[in-house]
Amino acid sequence: MNFSSLNAGEMVKAVRFSKETIVVDLMDGRSISAPLTWYPRLLHATPAQRNNWSLCGGGFGIHWEDLDEDLSTHGLLRGAPAARPRPARAA
């Protein structure tokens, strides 16, 4: 990511969840929502684990210590789901 092109308005203001989505409110007033199915760690987390987040990446990222999960506003704005693990190769 090119940090010189970051917009301060795209910093995280708040994070909330519905049964099926994550919603990230940005400092510029926009809200980004994405399906939890895109982020299996968050989908299968407890409400307490989901709500235990902190800012990272200078305010442009969200970190869940309990889940080893990180999201960025850049990725959310691009509509990027979490990378899927590759299946193990047969020996």
C-alpha positions in Angstrom: 0.0 0.0 0.0 1.3 3.5 -0.8 1.0 5.3 2.4 1.5 8.7 0.7 -1.9 8.3 -0.8 -3.8 7.6 2.4 -6.7 9.9 3.2 -7.2 10.9 6.8 -10.9 10.6 6.3 -10.5 6.9 5.7 -9.3 6.3 9.3 -11.4 4.0 11.4 -13.9 5.7 13.8 -15.9 2.7 15.0 -16.5 -1.0 14.3 -19.9 -2.8 14.7 -21.5 -6.0 13.8 -24.9 -7.3 12.7 -25.7 -11.0 12.6 -24.3 -11.2 9.0 -22.0 -8.1 8.5 -19.2 -6.1 9.8 -19.7 -2.3 9.5 -16.7 0.0 9.8 -17.5 3.7 10.3 -14.8 6.1 8.9 -13.8 9.5 10.1 -15.2 11.1 7.0 -18.7 9.9 7.7 -18.8 6.9 5.4 -19.6 3.4 6.5 -18.3 0.3 4.9 -20.1 -3.0 5.3 -19.0 -6.4 4.3 -20.4 -9.9 4.8 -18.9 -11.8 7.7 -18.6 -14.8 5.4 -15.7 -13.0 3.8 -13.8 -13.1 7.2 -14.2 -16.6 8.7 -12.3 -15.8 11.9 -14.8 -13.0 12.6 -17.8 -15.1 11.5 -16.9 -17.9 14.0 -15.9 -15.5 16.8 -17.9 -14.8 19.9 -19.5 -11.3 20.3 -16.9 -10.6 23.0 -14.0 -11.6 20.7 -15.4 -9.4 17.9 -15.8 -6.4 20.2 -12.2 -6.8 21.4 -10.6 -4.8 18.6 -8.0 -2.1 18.5 -6.7 0.3 15.9 -3.5 -0.4 14.1 -1.7 0.9 11.0 -1.9 4.5 12.1 -5.7 4.3 12.4 -6.2 2.7 9.0 -6.4 -0.8 10.3 -8.3 -2.9 12.8 -6.7 -5.7 14.8 -8.3 -8.5 16.8 -5.6 -9.9 19.1 -7.8 -12.8 20.3 -8.4 -13.9 16.7 -5.1 -13.0 15.0 -7.1 -11.0 12.4 -6.3 -7.7 10.8 -8.3 -5.7 8.3 -7.5 -2.4 6.6 -9.8 0.3 5.4 -7.9 0.1 2.1 -8.9 -3.6 1.7 -12.5 -3.0 2.9 -12.9 -0.1 0.4 -11.6 -2.4 -2.4 -14.1 -5.1 -1.4 -11.3 -7.6 -0.6 -12.3 -10.7 1.3 -9.8 -12.6 3.4 -7.4 -14.8 1.6 -8.5 -18.4 1.6 -6.0 -20.9 2.9 -4.6 -23.1 0.1 -5.3 -26.8 0.4 -2.4 -29.0 1.5 -0.6 -30.7 -1.4 -0.5 -34.5 -1.4 3.0 -35.8 -0.8 
